[in-house]
């Protein structure tokens, strides 16, 4: 299975993570993204751990000024989880409104 190259250096920063996760989520198990970035993506790695723990393999390939390449392999199918909220497939766990959020305090 061929790895997919994804160079995000020209993508606006606010759109990078969503672009990366969309590409990763579309991969079959066993495939990988080769991510090229202009900095080491520590926040992205933290987000992968928070939302897709156990479903990916993170391997730095190149660490050089303005050129960072990471191989992000898909090791299992996983439902993306919200890092600080209820699972996406459990709407009953989410509050119905902002008033309910305030009432829970």
Backbone torsions as a table, in degrees:
resi	resn	phi	psi	omega
1	UNK	NA	127.6	-177.8
2	UNK	-78.7	142.4	175.0
3	UNK	-75.9	151.8	178.9
4	UNK	-100.6	126.8	177.6
5	UNK	-86.0	133.2	177.1
6	UNK	-138.0	108.2	179.2
7	UNK	-100.4	112.8	-176.2
8	UNK	-100.8	7.0	-176.6
9	UNK	-61.3	-29.6	-179.2
10	UNK	-96.1	-3.0	178.7
11	UNK	-84.8	134.5	177.7
12	UNK	-55.6	138.4	-174.8
13	UNK	-52.3	-40.7	-179.6
14	UNK	-63.3	-17.3	-177.6
15	UNK	-102.2	-6.3	-172.8
16	UNK	-64.1	-51.6	-175.3
17	UNK	-62.3	-43.8	-179.3
18	UNK	-64.1	-37.4	177.0
19	UNK	-63.2	-44.1	-178.9
20	UNK	-66.0	-46.2	-178.8
21	UNK	-66.9	-36.2	176.8
22	UNK	-62.6	-44.5	178.4
23	UNK	-64.8	-44.6	-179.4
24	UNK	-62.9	-46.2	-177.5
25	UNK	-63.2	-26.0	179.0
26	UNK	-82.2	-7.0	-179.4
27	UNK	-75.8	146.8	169.3
28	UNK	-78.2	157.2	176.4
29	UNK	-59.0	134.7	-178.6
30	UNK	101.0	-18.1	178.2
31	UNK	-88.8	171.4	-178.7
32	UNK	-148.9	154.6	169.1
33	UNK	-97.0	138.9	166.6
34	UNK	-105.5	103.6	-175.2
35	UNK	-90.2	129.3	173.6
36	UNK	-112.9	128.3	-176.6
37	UNK	-139.0	167.0	-179.4
38	UNK	-94.6	2.9	176.5
39	UNK	-154.1	163.4	176.8
40	UNK	-70.4	123.4	-173.1
41	UNK	-84.2	63.8	-178.5
42	UNK	-61.3	-43.0	179.6
43	UNK	-63.0	-37.3	176.7
44	UNK	-64.5	-42.8	178.3
45	UNK	-61.5	-42.2	177.4
46	UNK	-62.0	-39.5	-179.9
47	UNK	-68.9	-37.9	174.7
48	UNK	-59.8	-44.3	-178.7
49	UNK	-65.3	-37.0	-178.9
50	UNK	-73.8	-31.4	-172.5
51	UNK	-111.9	-18.1	-176.5
52	UNK	-139.3	34.6	-179.2
53	UNK	-55.5	133.8	178.1
54	UNK	84.0	-4.8	-177.0
55	UNK	-113.0	5.6	-177.4
56	UNK	-144.2	161.3	175.5
57	UNK	-127.8	126.3	-174.2
58	UNK	-110.5	116.1	-179.2
59	UNK	-132.4	108.7	174.0
60	UNK	-64.0	134.1	179.3
61	UNK	-107.7	-43.4	-178.8
62	UNK	-136.0	131.6	174.3
63	UNK	-128.7	97.9	-177.9
64	UNK	-143.4	157.3	-179.0
65	UNK	-51.9	121.3	179.2
66	UNK	65.1	10.0	-179.9
67	UNK	-143.5	97.6	178.2
68	UNK	-120.2	127.6	178.2
69	UNK	-123.5	129.3	-177.3
70	UNK	-126.8	134.4	172.1
71	UNK	-96.5	118.9	179.4
72	UNK	-113.0	101.3	-177.8
73	UNK	-91.2	144.6	177.3
74	UNK	-93.7	112.9	-176.0
75	UNK	-99.2	-15.9	-179.8
76	UNK	-162.5	157.5	171.7
77	UNK	-76.7	139.4	178.7
78	UNK	-148.2	138.9	171.8
79	UNK	-73.2	122.2	176.8
80	UNK	-58.5	130.7	178.8
81	UNK	-104.7	144.8	173.8
82	UNK	-70.9	133.3	-175.7
83	UNK	-61.8	-30.9	-176.2
84	UNK	-130.3	27.9	-177.4
85	UNK	-142.0	-175.2	179.0
86	UNK	-71.4	158.2	176.3
87	UNK	-56.5	146.2	-176.9
88	UNK	-62.1	-25.6	-177.5
89	UNK	-91.9	11.3	-179.7
90	UNK	-128.4	71.8	-178.5
91	UNK	-63.1	-21.8	179.2
92	UNK	-65.5	-24.6	-179.6
93	UNK	-79.8	-13.6	-179.2
94	UNK	-87.2	145.1	176.2
95	UNK	-66.4	148.5	-179.1
96	UNK	-74.3	-27.5	-175.0
97	UNK	-157.7	169.8	175.7
98	UNK	-63.4	-33.6	179.0
99	UNK	-63.5	-38.1	177.6
100	UNK	-66.0	-37.8	176.4
101	UNK	-59.9	-46.1	-179.4
102	UNK	-66.9	-36.3	-179.0
103	UNK	-69.0	-24.8	-179.0
104	UNK	-75.8	-12.3	-178.2
105	UNK	-72.4	NA	NA
